[in-house]
């Protein structure tokens, strides 16, 4: 009876009792077969999963373009921006139409312009009042330029930015008498980057000028064709540019390919004694502090 209850059917007379483990195995096999059949036929409550349908390229394209534009805008705002050279004030270092890449990241970490760097800065006031912005006559071209300049893929024609070389920084004394050379803190600069045929002072000798803290003194490499700090000494700031107006340092000429070049700091700005002016107070303070420290230590013994 017990065996019949387990098997679910009466056993024939004279047949040996079946192995219970074998019966269970058989039952298990039938159960698995049944499950397989259910999976093959599908379950109304748990239908079989289907592989996700892949989007077409044309549906993904707008998403990719949107991500690219956002990344370009972030890069332009915080890292690197392209600028176009509109005039010959920096010849022959930079030619008209060159595109330079400007590092905008380091100023975020408190870095300030150094002597010899080529920097882009916003008009401190009155430097570009008479120069009109260059805009295309075609409205479609203007619209494309506005969009691409907004995200940093094309230089803007509306922004009044200038590009010059930093000659002196806050705390320096700079001058150029007669035909030169330019002197910073009494040290003469050898300037091989000056446009051929120009003199270091150009036609505008100046100084000596004490550059206020937080400002820079800038000059173009084409001294005979650059309305730089020399020509704005009668304006507020005395021709200097506030450091806060500096957009960043130009570090490479990216376009056209034939003009590709890096923009390193010339060796002339590594001369010993160039920073003698700013360092003098520190050295004097150190010289006075050493005897005072020695005297205090002697009294404590």
Secondary structure, 3 states (H helix, E strand, C coil): CHHHHHHCCCCCCCCCCCCHHHHHHHHHHHHHHHHHHHHHHCCCCCCCCCCCCCCCHHHHHHHHHHHHHHHHHHHHHHCEEEEECCCCCCCCCCCCCCEEEEECCHHHHCCCCCCCCEEEEECCCCCCCCCCCCCCCCHHHHHHHHHHHHCCCCCCCCCCEEEEEEEEECCCEEEECCCCCEEECCEECCCCCCCCCCCCCCCCCEEEEECCCCEEEEECCCHHHCCCHHHHCCCCCCCCEEHHHEEEEEEEEEECHHHCEECCCCHHHHCCCCCHHHHHHHHHHHHHHHHHHHHHHHHHC
